[in-house]
Amino acid sequence: MKAWILIGVTGAALAALGAGCGEGDSGIERVRDGVVGQDVAEGVDTLPAPSCAGDGECDDGLACTVDRCDLAAASPHCVWTLAADACLVSDRCYASGEASTRTACLACDPTRDRFALSAVTDGAACDDGDKCVQNATCVAGACRGEAVTCGDLDGPCAVAFCDPAIGCGSDPLDGIPCDDLDPCTAVDACVEGVCVGAGETCDDGDPCTDDACDTAGCHHTPHVGACDDGNPCTVGETCQADGVCGGGEADACDDDNVCTIDLCDDDVGCVHLPTETPCCVGSSSVCDDGNPCTRDLCDPLTAACSHELAANEPCDDQNACTVGDACVEGQCRGGVRDCDDGNPCTNDACTPAVGCVHDPATGGGCDDGLACSTGDTCQQGICRGDTSECACTPTLAADGVKFTTVLLGDGGHVGEALDVDLDATTCAPSSSCDGGYDNTLGLLASFANDPIAGAVEDGGLTLVATFDSAAVGAVNVSIFQAGLAGTNSGCDIQTQTCDWLVDRSFLDPATCEPVVALAGTRTAGKIVAGGPGAVLPFAIPLSDTASLQLTVVNVRLELTVTVTGGQVSAAQGVLGGAVPKSQLLDAVAALPDGSLPAPLTKETVTGLIQALVQNDIDSDGDGVMDAASIGIKLVARDANVVGAQ
């Protein structure tokens, strides 16, 4: 057992000891003697018992002191001498010029003080590790500088901050009002740090003007054509040269029912009152034989019935496999519907209840239309060949984004869909829509969006887009399926800017130009592109092994974009278009049996499509609704599109 004592400790020395705890303090107590600035500084260490004579230990463990046992003293004890080119501060040795571990503005200067760190010359550059301080210099032993300003990260949808550990950053705002600087939007709000505008402000309520908006504001151009003057008792109104709806005629309200009196009320429109006659029961004729190809006659005195055959009048034989139905000898008959879809890789047939059915075929020769491909065969309804000899080197725009969110919109609403038919008076589905927005296939979102989101997150569905212009004006937007380039295989596809190679199936092998190229316009913070004639191959994943292979027609894209360094660094918006219901049913039929996640089956999905989806778009302008509208919500981040694979 060792006893430790202090020798020659004065009250002042004890006070010095009490204040000595600090940087590098080991807790060893020692008393120093001598004069600061002299070549020799001595002190007394704690003394081992009973004395340091003989084998007594005097090494205090400090490299900057020379220790010895003072045997000449009345009671031998340990003493030390401090090296001339060192400082001893709180039991830690510092070489001359060595700085404090806490700040570069304090350093050992034996010529000034050998037992304390001295302030370095004012004005010397320093860095205390605080990333919120810049141009720092030493002032009276402390590192002082100017506060870093992070105002360039402030914005209508972001709040800048500075963290001493990481420096400048910004917190995105969500849900607060902002201004997207687009005069064509009415309601602007922050969405995940981006100012997003919605709702056009230019509708003047006049059906005889075309309402448009550009950077100069709203424009209302009169047009000709049919219109509605708001009077339920007029028909055939047209837009006049002055932009006013008029020129209609009185509506006769004839319902072709001899058992009703037809009237028109200015408030409610056509009214059909029952006729009091022996030939009628309420508004139903006692002589109606249920045959659309007979004219049912009734004698008002005797109620005797007679039936004349109607000739060549249009009718409906309730057979989906006939066309041009008309009355012939009292029977409704039609010609045979031609179900040939021109695709050699489908088996075309017709059923009276459904109409044309195109079952995908596998096997058998075909021609994919590419002179450079070989071995063309049918594969699940698509003609495919070996295109290894068709490779070309595309010219791709440098400005690109990768879509990190791809989801079917929820109904026909702003932010969920677009006005696919460019008719603000219609919307779809009728159960959930407004403002002209069309998205019939949004009814499938409840069971399709989870697998779509999973495919986007794990890389099964990777869509990228490029923009050939960074300036306001005309722009071409190209969309590709893509894969990660080998140079950055470890890149986080959802959070990092990665290098991408586009899928060659999205390039025209003859010209090497993008297959999906949407022409449009670019304004400050917004891109609108596409329209009638534009198409996009699109797969809706339903499981790891099942995807609905579709072609979206009349594709239109509206994006709100964030620009950094002249290029799009983030985007958010909606892609709209249409998909023929028959194509959707064919895609379900092409799915491998048992490939859908339980409890879904091909029969269940087919039934849902049959029950929920209605064609609401005339995709080819022939007056027939032949496709169902679709809205796809998109969010994108910066990407480098570097080549093709």
PyMOL commands that set and color helices and strands:
alter all, ss='L'
color gray80, all
select helices_A, chain A and resi 11-18+151-153+388-390+440-458+486-488+504-506+581-589+602-612
alter helices_A, ss='H'
color red, helices_A
select strands_A, chain A and resi 30-34+41-45+65-70+77-82+86-89+92-95+106-109+113-119+133-139+142-147+158-163+167-172+187-191+194-198+209-214+217-222+234-235+238-239+245-246+249-250+260-265+269-274+280-281+284-285+294-298+305-309+322-328+331-336+346-351+355-360+374-379+382-386+399-408+463-467+473-484+499-502+517-523+526-530+535-541+547-564+567-579+628-644
alter strands_A, ss='S'
color yellow, strands_A
deselect
rebuild
show_as cartoon
